Amino acid sequence: MSGDVRFNERIKLTELNQTNAKITGELKKVIVGQDQMIELLLAAVLANGHVLLEGVPGIAKTLTAKLLSMTMSIDFSRIQFTPDLMPSDIIGTTVFNVKRGDFEFKKGPVFSNLVLIDEINRAPAKTQSALFEVMEERQVTVDGKTYFLEEPFLVFATQNPIEYEGTYRLPEAQLDRFLFKIKIGYPSLEEEFRILSEAHARRERDKLADVKRVVTGKQIIAGQKKVKNVHIDDNVMKYIAEIIHRTRNHAALYLGGSPRASLAVMDGAKALAVLRQRDFVKPEDIQTAAFPALRHRLLLTPEKEMEGRTPEDIIEEILQGIEVPR
């Protein structure tokens, strides 16, 4: 597929593009730089996928998720994960109603549209497992009864990559339920100066006060449906399949990508295409989506890990070794 190919417009994207621009504009009132992070976050929302945000403390992981929720007219809840957190603290529990004389289910904070989980790797495996059904099936089963979560439903989770005291490794099955793992780095020198300058100019004024709600839950759901219908050529789908297939046969990898990884790359690429004002997927959309969609799903062999190789190195190597469809 060449860069100058144009399809007849299948999907009306004007309103969706305007909404995406509004959300970005609101985030930029507070967030300095981090353009790729913002693009990937919006892509995850449009692809109806959960996000794992990883970075050192103080680089606005939690703030960004909170800001994004402030631009949307949806329910928002925040859960601070700790080692003593129980599954019932997340999903809810059955309690006895004295007035009615029977038991009723009291919903936990996961019953929201956007759930922010701070320091997700601080809770033990039993609590982590409580998220499996919630994240994959958007439902909770308690005492044999199933409770469905309202759409849209998105989980944004944060974790610190350098602090290991009091933390637990996330189960592979849970990592696989995140559409993207977004790594957030330090700002550049110029961006650091802007952060200081804007904080000084703001003084006592609340930095979140100017952020407005610019999109409704119904608009988010409508946007997600449009993304599902974005065109992707067979050759481009084969490109995704080849990337994933090579992760399963790479000498440096102990665990490659699953079919869910293939779908994550495709769904992410479709959403990126829309953000880039197209109704069809190009190979560069796949190349962008491959890193956040695969980095948490690939496991290096112990030997390569000791050598200092990273999943990103392997993804880059695989992309370099495959002919890009034209």
C-alpha positions as CSV (number, residue, x, y, z in Angstrom):
1,M,0.0,0.0,0.0
2,S,1.7,3.2,-1.1
3,G,1.5,6.5,0.8
4,D,-0.5,8.2,-2.0
5,V,-3.3,5.6,-2.0
6,R,-6.7,7.1,-1.1
7,F,-10.0,5.2,-0.5
8,N,-13.4,6.6,-0.9
9,E,-14.4,7.8,2.6
10,R,-16.1,4.9,4.4
11,I,-16.4,6.5,7.8
12,K,-17.3,10.1,8.6
13,L,-14.4,11.1,10.8
14,T,-14.9,14.9,11.0
15,E,-16.7,15.0,14.3
16,L,-14.5,12.3,15.8
17,N,-11.3,14.2,14.8
18,Q,-12.7,17.4,16.3
19,T,-13.4,15.6,19.5
20,N,-9.9,14.1,19.6
21,A,-8.4,17.5,19.0
22,K,-10.5,19.0,21.9
23,I,-9.4,16.3,24.3
24,T,-5.7,16.8,23.3
25,G,-6.1,20.5,23.7
26,E,-7.5,20.1,27.2
27,L,-4.6,17.7,28.2
28,K,-2.1,20.1,26.8
29,K,-3.3,22.8,29.2
30,V,-1.5,20.9,31.9
31,I,0.8,18.2,30.4
32,V,4.0,19.5,28.8
33,G,5.3,17.5,25.9
34,Q,4.6,13.7,26.0
35,D,2.9,13.8,22.6
36,Q,3.4,10.1,21.9
37,M,2.0,9.2,25.3
38,I,-1.1,11.3,24.6
39,E,-1.6,9.8,21.2
40,L,-1.3,6.3,22.5
41,L,-3.7,7.0,25.4
42,L,-6.3,8.3,23.0
43,A,-5.7,5.3,20.7
44,A,-6.3,3.0,23.6
45,V,-9.6,4.7,24.4
46,L,-10.8,4.5,20.8
47,A,-9.7,0.8,20.6
48,N,-11.6,0.1,23.9
49,G,-8.5,-1.2,25.5
50,H,-6.8,-1.0,28.9
51,V,-3.5,0.8,29.5
52,L,-0.5,0.1,31.8
53,L,1.5,3.3,32.4
54,E,5.1,2.7,33.5
55,G,7.6,5.3,34.6
56,V,9.5,6.7,37.5
57,P,7.7,8.8,40.1
58,G,6.9,12.4,39.4
59,I,6.4,12.3,35.6
60,A,2.6,12.7,35.6
61,K,1.4,9.1,35.1
62,T,-1.5,9.5,37.6
63,L,-2.1,13.1,36.7
64,T,-2.5,12.3,33.0
65,A,-5.1,9.5,33.6
66,K,-7.0,11.9,36.0
67,L,-6.9,14.7,33.4
68,L,-8.2,12.4,30.7
69,S,-11.1,11.4,32.9
70,M,-11.8,15.2,33.5
71,T,-12.3,15.7,29.7
72,M,-15.0,13.1,29.6
73,S,-18.5,13.1,31.1
74,I,-18.2,9.6,32.6
75,D,-17.8,8.1,36.0
76,F,-14.3,7.9,37.4
77,S,-12.8,6.0,40.3
78,R,-9.3,5.7,41.7
79,I,-8.0,2.7,43.6
80,Q,-4.7,2.8,45.4
81,F,-3.2,-0.8,45.4
82,T,-1.5,-1.9,48.6
83,P,-0.3,-5.2,49.9
84,D,-3.3,-5.6,52.3
85,L,-5.9,-4.9,49.6
86,M,-8.5,-7.7,49.2
87,P,-10.5,-8.7,46.1
88,S,-13.7,-7.5,47.8
89,D,-12.2,-4.1,48.2
90,I,-12.1,-3.8,44.4
91,I,-15.1,-5.7,43.0
92,G,-17.5,-5.4,46.0
93,T,-19.0,-7.8,48.5
94,T,-22.4,-9.2,49.6
95,V,-23.7,-7.6,52.8
96,F,-26.8,-8.1,54.9
97,N,-29.4,-5.4,54.6
98,V,-31.1,-5.2,58.0
99,K,-34.1,-3.2,56.7
100,R,-34.9,-5.6,53.9
101,G,-33.8,-8.7,55.9
102,D,-31.8,-10.2,53.0
103,F,-28.3,-10.0,51.4
104,E,-27.5,-7.5,48.7
105,F,-24.4,-6.9,46.6
106,K,-22.5,-3.7,47.4
107,K,-20.6,-2.7,44.3
108,G,-16.9,-1.9,44.6
109,P,-14.9,1.0,42.9
110,V,-14.3,-1.1,39.8
111,F,-17.9,-0.3,38.8
112,S,-17.1,2.9,37.0
113,N,-16.4,3.9,33.4
114,L,-12.7,4.8,33.8
115,V,-10.8,3.1,36.7
116,L,-7.4,4.4,37.6
117,I,-5.3,1.8,39.6
118,D,-2.3,3.4,41.2
119,E,0.8,1.2,41.7
120,I,-0.9,-1.9,40.4
121,N,2.1,-4.1,41.3
122,R,1.7,-3.4,45.0
123,A,-1.2,-5.9,45.5
124,P,-0.7,-9.6,45.9
125,A,-1.7,-12.3,43.4
126,K,-5.1,-13.0,44.9
127,T,-6.1,-9.3,44.5
128,Q,-4.6,-9.2,41.0
129,S,-6.6,-12.2,39.9
130,A,-9.8,-10.3,40.8
131,L,-9.2,-8.1,37.8
132,F,-9.0,-10.9,35.3
133,E,-12.7,-11.2,34.6
134,V,-13.3,-7.5,35.0
135,M,-10.7,-6.5,32.4
136,E,-11.4,-9.2,29.8
137,E,-15.2,-9.7,30.0
138,R,-16.3,-6.4,31.6
139,Q,-18.3,-8.2,34.3
140,V,-18.0,-9.4,37.9
141,T,-19.3,-12.7,39.2
142,V,-20.0,-12.9,43.0
143,D,-21.9,-15.7,44.7
144,G,-22.9,-17.2,41.4
145,K,-24.5,-14.0,40.1
146,T,-23.0,-11.9,37.3
147,Y,-23.0,-8.1,37.3
148,F,-22.2,-6.3,34.0
149,L,-20.2,-3.1,33.9
150,E,-21.5,-0.1,32.0
151,E,-19.8,1.0,28.7
152,P,-17.4,2.5,28.2
153,F,-15.2,0.6,30.6
154,L,-11.4,1.3,30.7
155,V,-8.7,0.5,33.2
156,F,-5.6,2.7,33.4
157,A,-2.9,1.3,35.8
158,T,0.4,2.8,36.8
159,Q,3.6,1.1,38.1
160,N,7.1,2.2,39.0
161,P,9.8,0.2,37.1
162,I,12.6,0.8,39.6
163,E,11.0,0.2,43.0
164,Y,10.7,-3.4,44.0
165,E,10.3,-3.2,47.8
166,G,6.7,-4.3,48.6
167,T,5.8,-5.0,45.0
168,Y,4.6,-8.2,43.2
169,R,5.2,-9.2,39.6
170,L,2.1,-9.0,37.5
171,P,0.8,-12.3,36.2
172,E,1.3,-12.8,32.5
173,A,-2.4,-13.5,32.1
174,Q,-3.1,-10.0,33.6
175,L,-0.4,-8.2,31.5
176,D,-2.0,-9.8,28.4
177,R,-5.2,-8.0,29.2
178,F,-3.7,-4.6,28.7
179,L,-3.9,-3.4,25.2
180,F,-0.9,-1.1,25.6
181,K,2.0,-0.7,28.0
182,I,3.1,2.9,27.6
183,K,6.6,3.8,29.0
184,I,6.9,7.4,30.0
185,G,10.3,9.0,30.1
186,Y,11.7,12.2,31.5
187,P,11.0,15.5,29.8
188,S,13.6,17.2,27.6
189,L,15.5,20.2,28.9
190,E,13.2,22.6,27.0
191,E,10.1,20.8,28.4
192,E,11.5,20.9,31.9
193,F,11.9,24.7,31.6
194,R,8.3,25.0,30.4
195,I,7.1,23.0,33.4
196,L,8.9,25.3,35.8
197,S,7.8,28.4,33.9
198,E,4.1,27.5,33.8
199,A,4.1,26.4,37.4
200,H,5.6,29.8,38.4
201,A,3.1,31.7,36.3
202,R,0.2,29.8,37.7
203,R,1.3,30.3,41.4
204,E,-1.7,29.5,43.6
205,R,-4.2,28.8,40.8
206,D,-5.2,25.2,40.6
207,K,-3.6,23.7,37.5
208,L,-6.7,21.5,36.9
209,A,-9.2,24.3,37.1
210,D,-9.1,25.1,33.3
211,V,-9.7,21.5,32.1
212,K,-13.2,21.1,30.7
213,R,-15.4,18.1,29.8
214,V,-15.5,17.9,26.0
215,V,-16.8,14.4,25.3
216,T,-19.7,12.2,26.6
217,G,-19.8,8.5,27.2
218,K,-22.1,8.0,24.2
219,Q,-19.6,9.8,22.0
220,I,-16.8,7.6,23.2
221,I,-18.8,4.5,22.5
222,A,-19.7,5.8,19.0
223,G,-16.1,6.6,18.3
224,Q,-15.1,3.0,19.3
225,K,-17.6,1.6,16.9
226,K,-16.2,3.7,14.1
227,V,-12.7,2.5,14.8
228,K,-13.9,-1.1,14.4
229,N,-14.9,-0.3,10.8
230,V,-11.6,1.2,9.8
231,H,-10.3,-0.5,6.6
232,I,-7.3,-2.7,6.8
233,D,-5.9,-4.4,3.7
234,D,-5.1,-8.1,3.6
235,N,-1.4,-7.4,3.0
236,V,-1.3,-5.2,6.0
237,M,-3.0,-7.9,8.1
238,K,-0.4,-10.4,6.9
239,Y,2.2,-7.9,8.0
240,I,0.8,-8.1,11.5
241,A,0.6,-11.9,11.4
242,E,4.3,-12.1,10.3
243,I,5.4,-9.8,13.1
244,I,3.7,-11.9,15.7
245,H,4.8,-15.2,14.1
246,R,8.4,-14.1,14.3
247,T,8.1,-13.4,18.0
248,R,7.1,-17.0,18.6
249,N,10.2,-18.3,16.8
250,H,12.8,-15.8,17.9
251,A,15.9,-17.2,19.6
252,A,16.0,-14.4,22.2
253,L,12.4,-14.9,23.3
254,Y,11.1,-17.4,25.8
255,L,7.5,-16.3,25.2
256,G,6.1,-14.7,22.0
257,G,2.9,-13.0,21.2
258,S,-0.5,-14.7,21.4
259,P,-3.4,-14.2,19.0
260,R,-4.6,-11.5,21.5
261,A,-1.3,-9.7,20.7
262,S,-2.2,-9.7,17.0
263,L,-5.6,-8.3,17.8
264,A,-4.0,-5.6,20.0
265,V,-1.7,-4.5,17.3
266,M,-4.5,-4.4,14.7
267,D,-7.0,-2.6,17.0
268,G,-4.3,-0.1,18.1
269,A,-3.3,0.5,14.5
270,K,-6.9,1.2,13.5
271,A,-7.2,3.7,16.3
272,L,-4.0,5.4,15.4
273,A,-5.1,5.7,11.8
274,V,-8.2,7.6,13.0
275,L,-6.1,9.9,15.1
276,R,-4.0,10.5,12.1
277,Q,-7.3,11.4,10.2
278,R,-7.5,8.3,8.0
279,D,-10.1,5.6,7.6
280,F,-7.5,3.0,6.6
281,V,-4.5,1.5,8.3
282,K,-1.0,2.1,6.9
283,P,2.2,0.1,7.9
284,E,3.5,3.0,9.9
285,D,0.4,2.7,12.2
286,I,1.3,-0.9,12.8
287,Q,5.0,0.0,13.5
288,T,3.8,2.5,16.1
289,A,1.3,0.2,17.7
290,A,3.7,-2.8,17.8
291,F,5.9,-1.4,20.7
292,P,3.2,-0.6,23.3
293,A,1.1,-3.6,22.2
294,L,4.0,-6.2,22.5
295,R,6.6,-5.0,25.0
296,H,4.7,-6.4,28.0
297,R,3.7,-9.6,26.2
298,L,7.2,-10.8,25.2
299,L,9.5,-12.6,27.7
300,L,13.2,-12.7,27.0
301,T,15.3,-15.8,27.7
302,P,17.3,-15.5,30.9
303,E,20.6,-15.4,28.9
304,K,19.4,-12.4,26.7
305,E,18.0,-10.7,29.8
306,M,21.4,-10.9,31.5
307,E,23.0,-9.5,28.4
308,G,20.8,-6.4,28.8
309,R,18.5,-6.9,25.8
310,T,15.0,-5.6,26.0
311,P,11.7,-6.5,24.4
312,E,11.9,-3.2,22.5
313,D,15.2,-4.3,20.9
314,I,13.6,-7.5,19.7
315,I,10.6,-5.8,18.3
316,E,12.8,-3.3,16.4
317,E,14.9,-6.2,15.1
318,I,11.8,-8.0,13.9
319,L,10.3,-4.9,12.2
320,Q,13.7,-4.3,10.5
321,G,13.7,-7.9,9.1
322,I,10.2,-7.8,7.5
323,E,9.5,-6.3,4.1
324,V,7.0,-3.5,4.6
325,P,3.8,-4.0,2.4
326,R,3.3,-1.5,-0.4
